[in-house]
Amino acid sequence: MSNPLSLPQMIEANGLRFGYHLLGEGPLLLLLHGFPDTARAWDPVMAPLAAAGYTVVAPYLRGYAPSEIPPADTKVEDLGHDVIALIDAFDSETAIVVGHDWGGAAAYAAAALAPERVSRLITVALPHPAGFKPKLTDYWPARHFITFKSGSAPAKFVADDFHGLRVIYKRWSPKWEMTEDDLLDSIRCLSNRDSLQAVFGYYRAAERKPSPLMRRKIDPPAVAFAGQSDGVVPLRAYREAETRFTGEYRVVELPGGHFPHREDPELFTEKLLEELAR
């Protein structure tokens, strides 16, 4: 992975220290990564967004090194408060919030908590969780929400040269021809034992049904990017989620799986900039 960015900077928000990367000047645009990525997943996207006139910030979510380890397992409400606190920390009234996977959950939570602080909501590979009506065939692809709750799950995930990490990427994005470079920063982060436990704490704290916060309808204009060959999320889930939005809601399908922003960052950035210009 090319690395035009400096080492992470640090900032305090919601009682924790967060590592982050920053490029550009202009309206604040937060890029929130998911599992098992880190903020470095956004590297190819940041420079074009900065060139388009945004202050682009890619933080490491709580528990992902170098961000601070939280005192307890992370609930989705914690992530929402983190996003709002980060907007404050960067001295902005509002932000465009782009979130992938768990970063998408953080984005939905922030928009539910303080819709006036989120000027645009853009999620990647995560339909609104309260809108999805799973069929029996949907449970097997999402079985990690059960298996990752096990106390032995973190150790199994990193065993045998991070075999579990490699399996997850391949299962969720079956057409992505990854390289070892694509895995490096996740391996670096999850080699930290405290971070490894904190990251799996997201799954330990996950509830079977959406919390009251996550059942609130979303007011800010929203776009959901969906991978056409996502190994976890069926495309119909994005249409079913339409009822959870009070305003504009668009679904943009992209080739690729659960990581379309990494599988074809140029196409993803092109489509993202088109949506931002609407």
C-alpha positions in Angstrom: 0.0 0.0 0.0 1.4 3.4 -0.9 2.0 5.6 2.1 2.0 9.3 1.3 0.9 10.2 4.8 3.0 11.0 7.8 2.8 9.0 11.1 -0.5 9.4 12.9 -1.2 12.5 14.9 -3.1 12.3 18.2 -6.2 14.1 19.5 -8.5 13.7 22.5 -12.2 13.2 22.1 -14.9 11.6 24.3 -12.3 10.9 27.0 -9.9 8.9 24.8 -6.9 9.6 22.7 -7.4 9.0 19.0 -4.8 8.5 16.3 -5.6 10.1 13.0 -4.4 11.2 9.6 -5.3 14.5 8.1 -5.0 16.1 4.6 -6.4 19.3 3.1 -8.4 22.4 4.1 -12.1 23.0 3.9 -15.3 21.5 5.3 -14.6 18.6 7.7 -14.9 15.1 6.1 -14.5 12.1 8.5 -13.5 8.7 7.1 -14.3 6.0 9.5 -12.8 2.5 8.9 -14.4 -0.8 9.7 -13.2 -4.3 10.8 -10.6 -5.6 10.2 -9.2 -2.5 8.6 -7.5 0.6 10.1 -7.5 4.2 9.1 -4.8 3.3 6.5 -7.6 1.7 4.4 -8.5 5.2 3.3 -5.0 6.2 2.1 -5.8 6.1 -1.7 -9.0 8.1 -1.1 -7.7 11.0 1.1 -5.6 12.9 -1.4 -8.3 13.3 -4.1 -10.8 14.3 -1.4 -8.4 16.9 -0.1 -7.8 18.2 -3.6 -11.6 18.6 -4.0 -11.6 21.1 -1.1 -12.1 19.1 2.1 -10.3 18.7 5.4 -10.1 15.0 5.3 -9.6 13.2 8.6 -9.2 9.4 9.0 -9.2 8.4 12.6 -8.4 5.0 14.1 -11.5 3.9 15.9 -11.3 3.4 19.6 -9.1 0.4 20.6 -7.4 0.2 17.2 -3.7 1.1 17.8 -2.5 3.8 18.1 -5.9 5.0 19.4 -6.4 4.4 23.1 -7.9 1.2 24.5 -11.4 1.9 26.0 -12.1 0.8 29.5 -14.9 -1.6 28.5 -16.2 -3.4 25.4 -17.4 -0.9 22.8 -21.1 -0.4 22.2 -22.4 1.3 19.1 -23.5 4.2 21.2 -19.9 4.8 22.2 -19.0 5.0 18.6 -21.6 7.6 17.9 -20.5 9.8 20.8 -16.9 9.4 19.5 -17.9 10.8 16.1 -19.6 13.8 17.6 -16.7 14.4 20.0 -14.3 14.2 17.0 -16.3 16.9 15.2 -15.9 19.1 18.3 -12.2 18.3 18.6 -11.6 19.5 15.1 -13.4 22.8 15.8 -16.3 22.2 13.4 -20.0 22.6 13.8 -20.7 19.8 11.3 -19.0 17.1 9.2 -19.6 14.9 6.3 -19.3 11.4 7.8 -18.2 8.5 5.7 -18.2 5.1 7.4 -17.4 1.5 6.4 -18.6 -1.5 8.3 -18.2 -0.7 12.0 -17.4 2.8 10.9 -20.8 2.8 9.1 -22.4 1.8 12.4 -20.6 4.8 14.1 -21.9 7.1 11.3 -25.5 5.9 11.7 -25.2 6.3 15.5 -23.8 9.8 15.2 -26.6 10.8 12.8 -29.1 9.5 15.2 -27.6 11.2 18.2 -27.1 14.6 16.7 -28.5 14.9 13.2 -27.7 18.6 13.1 -24.0 17.8 13.3 -23.9 15.4 10.3 -24.3 17.4 7.1 -24.1 14.3 4.9 -24.1 10.6 5.8 -22.3 8.1 3.6 -22.0 4.5 4.5 -20.1 1.7 2.8 -21.1 -2.0 3.1 -23.6 -1.5 5.9 -27.3 -0.9 5.3 -29.2 0.6 8.2 -29.3 -2.2 10.8 -32.9 -1.5 11.8 -34.1 -1.8 8.2 -32.7 -5.2 7.3 -35.1 -8.2 7.5 -32.8 -11.2 7.4 -33.8 -14.5 5.8 -32.5 -17.8 7.1 -29.9 -17.8 4.3 -28.5 -14.5 5.6 -27.4 -15.9 9.0 -24.5 -18.1 7.9 -22.6 -15.3 6.1 -22.9 -13.2 9.2 -22.0 -16.0 11.6 -19.0 -14.0 12.8 -21.4 -11.9 15.0 -21.7 -15.2 17.0 -18.3 -16.8 16.7 -16.4 -13.5 17.5 -18.1 -13.3 20.9 -16.1 -16.3 22.1 -13.3 -15.7 24.5 -11.0 -17.7 22.3 -11.9 -15.8 19.1 -9.1 -13.2 19.2 -6.4 -15.8 19.5 -7.8 -18.0 16.8 -8.1 -15.0 14.5 -4.4 -14.2 14.6 -3.1 -17.8 14.8 -1.1 -19.5 12.0 0.2 -16.2 10.6 -3.2 -14.4 10.8 -5.1 -17.1 9.0 -8.4 -15.8 10.3 -7.7 -12.3 9.0 -7.0 -13.7 5.6 -10.1 -15.9 5.6 -12.4 -12.9 6.5 -11.1 -10.7 3.7 -11.5 -13.5 1.2 -15.0 -14.6 2.5 -16.3 -11.0 2.5 -14.7 -9.9 -0.8 -14.3 -13.1 -2.8 -13.2 -11.4 -6.0 -10.5 -9.2 -4.4 -7.0 -10.2 -5.3 -5.3 -9.0 -2.2 -1.6 -8.6 -1.7 0.5 -9.0 1.4 0.8 -5.2 1.4 -3.0 -4.9 1.7 -2.8 -6.8 5.1 0.2 -5.1 6.6 -1.5 -2.4 8.7 -4.3 -4.7 10.0 -1.6 -7.1 11.1 0.4 -4.4 12.7 -2.6 -3.2 14.7 -3.9 -6.6 15.7 -0.4 -7.7 16.7 -1.0 -5.5 19.7 -2.7 -7.8 22.2 -4.6 -5.0 23.9 -5.9 -3.7 20.6 -6.8 -7.3 19.5 -9.0 -7.7 22.6 -10.5 -4.2 22.2 -11.4 -4.8 18.5 -13.2 -8.1 19.3 -14.9 -6.2 22.2 -17.1 -4.6 19.5 -18.5 -8.0 18.7 -18.8 -9.1 22.4 -20.9 -6.0 23.1 -23.0 -6.3 19.9 -26.7 -6.9 20.6 -28.9 -9.2 18.6 -31.4 -6.5 17.9 -30.7 -2.9 17.2 -30.6 -0.7 20.3 -33.1 2.1 20.8 -30.6 4.6 19.4 -30.1 2.5 16.2 -33.9 2.3 15.7 -34.2 6.1 15.3 -34.8 7.3 11.8 -32.0 9.2 10.0 -32.6 12.8 9.1 -29.4 13.9 7.2 -29.2 13.1 3.5 -27.7 9.7 3.1 -26.0 7.5 0.5 -25.2 3.8 0.9 -22.5 2.3 -1.2 -23.1 -1.4 -1.7 -20.7 -4.0 -3.1 -22.3 -6.2 -5.7 -20.4 -9.3 -4.6 -20.4 -8.6 -0.9 -20.0 -11.9 1.0 -21.8 -10.7 4.1 -24.6 -8.2 3.1 -27.2 -9.0 0.4 -28.0 -6.1 -1.9 -31.7 -6.2 -1.1 -30.9 -5.1 2.5 -30.1 -1.6 1.2 -33.6 -1.3 -0.4 -35.3 -2.6 2.7 -33.5 0.0 4.8 -35.1 2.9 2.8 -37.8 3.1 5.5 -35.3 4.2 8.1 -34.6 7.6 6.4 -36.7 10.7 6.6 -34.9 12.5 3.8 -32.9 11.8 0.7 -31.5 8.2 0.6 -29.6 6.8 -2.3 -28.0 3.4 -2.9 -25.0 3.2 -5.2 -23.9 -0.2 -6.3 -20.3 -0.8 -7.0 -18.4 -3.9 -8.4 -16.6 -5.7 -5.7 -17.4 -7.1 -2.3 -17.4 -5.8 1.3 -14.4 -3.5 0.7 -15.3 -1.6 -2.5 -13.2 1.4 -1.4 -10.1 -0.8 -1.3 -10.8 -3.1 -4.2 -11.1 -0.2 -6.7 -10.3 3.0 -4.9 -10.3 5.1 -8.0 -13.8 4.1 -9.0 -15.0 4.5 -5.4 -13.4 8.0 -5.1 -15.0 9.0 -8.4 -18.4 7.9 -7.3 -18.0 9.5 -3.8 -17.0 12.8 -5.3 -20.1 12.6 -7.6 -22.3 12.2 -4.6 -20.6 15.0 -2.7 -21.2 17.3 -5.7 -24.9 16.6 -5.9 
